[in-house]
């Protein structure tokens, strides 16, 4: 008799819970408590919390006759259940986020900004983690593993993208820290020129005279082209370029580019035009969904960068502070 995992919500929580499967030779060799045929966590919380969830097997001494009839049974060592875990997820919110994404590829992260607890974490497309407990046919595995939309990729932590205009919040923080008067205006004509290159605003014809507030409201590219310099230190202090520490495996760090990085990685010097691209969240900049969510949470909670957690009872852990603006 063996136990078998069943995941009632399947694809809705697959990227969070992960799945279990039979332990391989390497896992069996590394853990003497495992026996041939045992299952272990392979992805998601099943992998990260494997030591807590597994528990311990019991041992019975059984005497049988030549026909395998049980004559005697004695419990030598009782089994112990693993630790019960309560997640911080709001299941209704998880369902709403998944329905909002529909068939689109993408991700949604919802946090409690004061605690860093994850309320919803959705990646689409997804997969049914029950398939790993019941077993795949060769055809089913090929369809899943070769799907060009990569349903097993957790886009919230494993996919990094240029952040786009949300990066302008980081730029605004930089400008305030550097002592820029938020009421100083820049005239946006719809483009700005650097050397023989023209960098355009998203709005043809421009936004006219804009200060920091109106530049954020209207997402004016030209304002940040002209005002943006020295962003790397602020971006790193805001938690970008390093993992958030969320309790899921294989989290990417993303990338905050710099002159030193480009010379080391590409053996090419930094160009001023690249600073303009970075200032509006384009170019080489790469961030994950959870990094953006944590940064926005810090803007709401007074500047505290929190370690993200999917566990309801995990302590609130502050791992950094957003840089404070210079005061007059």
C-alpha positions in Angstrom: 0.0 0.0 0.0 1.4 3.4 -1.0 0.2 6.9 -0.6 -0.2 9.1 -3.6 -0.4 12.9 -4.0 -3.6 14.4 -5.3 -3.7 18.2 -6.2 -7.4 19.2 -6.3 -6.7 22.5 -8.1 -4.2 21.1 -10.6 -3.0 23.8 -13.0 -4.2 26.7 -10.8 -1.5 26.0 -8.2 0.9 23.8 -10.1 3.7 26.4 -10.3 3.4 27.0 -6.6 3.0 23.5 -5.2 5.2 21.8 -7.8 5.0 18.0 -7.7 6.5 14.8 -6.4 7.9 11.9 -8.4 9.9 8.8 -7.7 13.4 9.5 -6.2 16.2 9.0 -8.7 19.6 7.3 -7.9 21.3 10.6 -6.9 18.5 11.4 -4.4 18.5 7.9 -3.0 22.3 8.1 -2.5 22.0 11.5 -0.8 19.3 10.5 1.7 19.5 7.3 3.7 15.9 7.7 4.8 14.7 7.1 1.2 14.0 3.6 -0.2 13.6 2.5 -3.8 10.2 3.6 -5.0 9.8 6.5 -2.6 8.6 9.8 -3.9 10.2 13.2 -3.3 9.5 16.8 -4.1 10.8 17.8 -7.5 9.5 21.3 -8.1 7.8 24.2 -6.2 7.1 24.0 -2.5 7.2 20.2 -2.7 10.9 20.6 -3.4 11.7 23.5 -1.1 9.8 22.0 1.9 10.5 18.4 1.2 12.2 17.8 4.6 9.2 19.3 6.5 6.5 17.6 4.5 7.8 14.0 4.2 7.6 12.8 7.8 9.1 9.4 8.7 8.0 5.8 7.8 7.2 3.3 10.5 8.5 -0.2 10.8 6.5 -3.4 11.5 7.8 -6.9 12.2 5.7 -9.5 10.4 5.8 -13.3 10.6 4.2 -15.3 7.7 4.0 -19.0 6.9 5.0 -20.7 3.7 1.7 -19.6 2.1 2.4 -15.9 3.1 -0.4 -15.9 5.6 0.3 -13.5 8.4 0.9 -15.3 11.7 2.3 -12.4 13.8 2.5 -8.6 13.5 4.2 -6.2 15.8 4.8 -2.4 15.4 8.5 -1.8 16.0 8.5 1.9 15.2 5.5 4.1 14.6 5.3 6.4 11.6 5.4 10.1 12.0 3.5 12.6 9.8 5.2 15.5 8.2 4.5 19.1 9.2 1.3 20.7 8.1 1.8 23.9 6.1 -0.7 26.7 5.7 0.0 29.0 2.7 -0.7 32.7 2.6 -2.6 32.4 -0.7 -6.1 33.8 -1.2 -7.6 31.1 -3.4 -10.4 33.3 -4.7 -7.8 36.0 -5.7 -5.7 33.3 -7.3 -8.7 32.2 -9.4 -9.5 35.8 -10.4 -5.9 36.4 -11.5 -5.9 33.2 -13.6 -9.2 34.0 -15.2 -8.0 37.6 -16.0 -4.9 36.1 -17.8 -7.1 33.6 -19.6 -5.1 31.9 -22.5 -2.5 34.7 -22.6 1.1 33.8 -21.6 2.1 35.9 -18.6 2.2 36.2 -14.9 0.4 38.0 -12.0 1.9 38.6 -8.5 -0.2 40.0 -5.6 1.5 40.8 -2.3 0.5 42.1 1.1 2.9 45.1 1.1 3.2 45.2 4.9 4.2 41.6 5.4 5.6 40.4 2.1 3.1 37.5 2.1 2.1 36.3 -1.4 -1.6 36.4 -1.9 -1.7 35.3 -5.5 1.0 34.0 -7.9 -0.2 32.9 -11.3 1.7 31.8 -14.3 0.1 31.0 -17.7 0.1 28.7 -19.5 0.2 26.1 -16.7 0.2 22.3 -16.5 -1.6 19.7 -14.4 0.8 18.5 -11.6 -1.4 15.4 -11.0 0.1 14.0 -14.2 3.4 13.5 -12.4 1.8 11.3 -9.8 -0.3 9.2 -12.1 2.4 8.9 -14.8 2.7 10.1 -18.4 2.5 8.3 -21.7 5.4 9.1 -24.0 3.1 11.2 -26.2 1.8 13.2 -23.2 5.3 14.0 -22.0 6.5 15.0 -25.4 3.5 17.3 -25.8 4.2 19.0 -22.4 8.0 19.2 -22.7 8.1 20.4 -26.3 5.2 22.9 -26.0 6.6 26.2 -27.5 4.7 28.2 -24.8 6.7 26.4 -22.1 3.9 25.7 -19.6 6.4 24.4 -17.0 8.2 27.7 -16.9 7.3 29.7 -13.8 7.2 33.1 -15.3 6.9 34.9 -12.0 10.4 34.0 -10.9 12.2 32.4 -13.9 11.4 34.8 -16.7 13.1 38.2 -16.8 12.0 41.0 -19.0 12.7 44.7 -19.7 10.5 46.4 -17.1 9.2 49.2 -19.3 7.6 52.2 -17.9 7.2 50.8 -14.3 11.0 51.5 -14.2 10.2 55.2 -14.2 9.3 54.9 -10.5 12.9 53.8 -9.9 14.1 56.8 -11.9 11.9 59.1 -10.0 13.4 57.8 -6.7 16.9 58.4 -8.1 16.1 61.9 -9.1 14.7 62.8 -5.7 17.7 61.2 -4.0 20.0 63.2 -6.2 18.2 66.4 -5.0 16.3 67.2 -8.2 13.5 69.5 -7.6 10.3 67.6 -8.6 8.8 70.8 -9.9 11.6 71.5 -12.4 10.2 71.2 -15.9 11.4 69.6 -19.1 9.8 70.4 -22.5 8.9 67.2 -24.3 8.6 67.7 -28.1 8.2 64.0 -28.7 11.9 63.3 -29.2 15.4 64.1 -28.0 18.7 63.9 -30.0 22.0 62.4 -28.8 24.7 62.6 -31.4 23.2 61.4 -34.7 20.5 59.3 -33.0 17.0 60.4 -32.2 15.2 58.9 -29.1 11.5 59.3 -29.3 8.8 59.6 -26.7 5.8 57.1 -27.0 3.5 60.1 -27.7 4.0 61.6 -31.1 4.2 65.4 -30.8 5.3 65.1 -27.1 3.7 66.1 -23.8 4.9 69.7 -23.7 6.3 71.1 -20.4 6.3 68.3 -17.7 7.6 68.0 -14.2 8.3 64.8 -12.3 4.7 64.3 -11.3 3.2 64.8 -14.7 6.0 62.8 -16.3 5.0 59.8 -14.2 1.3 60.4 -14.8 1.7 60.5 -18.6 4.8 58.1 -18.7 6.8 60.7 -20.6 10.0 59.1 -22.0 11.7 62.4 -22.9 11.6 63.7 -19.3 13.5 60.6 -18.1 15.9 60.6 -21.1 17.0 64.1 -20.1 17.0 63.6 -16.4 18.3 60.1 -16.1 21.9 59.2 -15.0 23.6 57.0 -12.4 20.7 54.5 -12.0 22.6 51.3 -11.2 23.2 52.0 -7.5 19.6 53.0 -6.9 18.2 50.0 -8.8 20.3 47.6 -6.8 19.3 49.2 -3.5 15.7 48.8 -4.7 16.1 45.1 -4.8 16.8 44.6 -8.5 19.6 42.4 -9.8 19.3 39.9 -6.9 16.8 37.2 -6.1 13.9 38.1 -3.7 14.4 35.0 -1.7 10.8 33.7 -2.2 10.5 30.1 -1.2 10.3 28.7 -4.7 13.2 27.1 -6.5 15.2 28.3 -9.5 14.6 32.1 -9.1 16.5 34.3 -11.5 18.4 37.4 -10.4 17.5 39.6 -13.4 20.1 42.2 -14.6 20.9 45.8 -13.8 23.3 46.7 -16.5 26.4 49.0 -16.0 29.5 50.1 -17.8 31.5 47.4 -15.9 29.0 44.7 -16.7 29.0 45.4 -20.5 32.7 45.5 -20.7 33.0 42.2 -18.8 30.1 40.4 -20.5 30.3 41.8 -24.1 33.8 43.3 -24.2 32.2 46.6 -25.5 32.3 50.1 -24.0 29.1 51.7 -22.7 27.4 54.2 -25.0 25.5 57.2 -23.7 22.4 56.2 -25.7 22.2 53.0 -23.6 21.8 55.1 -20.5 18.8 56.7 -22.1 17.3 53.3 -22.9 17.9 52.1 -19.3 16.3 55.2 -17.9 12.9 54.1 -19.3 13.3 50.4 -18.5 14.5 49.2 -21.9 17.9 48.1 -23.2 19.7 45.4 -21.3 17.7 45.8 -18.1 16.0 42.5 -17.0 13.6 42.1 -14.0 11.2 39.4 -12.8 7.6 39.9 -11.9 8.3 39.2 -8.2 11.0 41.9 -8.1 8.6 44.5 -9.5 5.9 43.4 -7.0 8.3 43.6 -4.1 9.5 47.1 -5.2 5.9 48.4 -5.5 5.1 46.9 -2.1 8.1 48.8 -0.6 6.7 52.1 -2.1 3.5 51.4 -0.2 4.9 50.3 3.1 7.3 53.1 3.9 10.3 51.8 2.0 10.8 48.4 3.6 12.1 45.7 1.2 10.7 42.4 2.5 11.6 38.8 1.9 8.6 37.3 0.1 7.0 34.2 1.5 4.2 31.8 0.5 3.9 30.5 4.1 1.3 32.2 6.3 3.2 31.7 9.5 6.6 32.8 8.3 8.0 35.8 10.2 8.1 39.2 8.5 11.7 39.7 7.4 13.1 43.0 6.2 16.0 42.6 3.9 16.6 46.2 2.9 15.4 49.8 2.7 14.7 52.0 -0.3 17.1 54.9 -0.5 15.7 58.0 1.1 15.4 61.2 -1.0 17.7 64.1 -0.1 16.1 66.8 2.0 16.4 70.5 1.4 
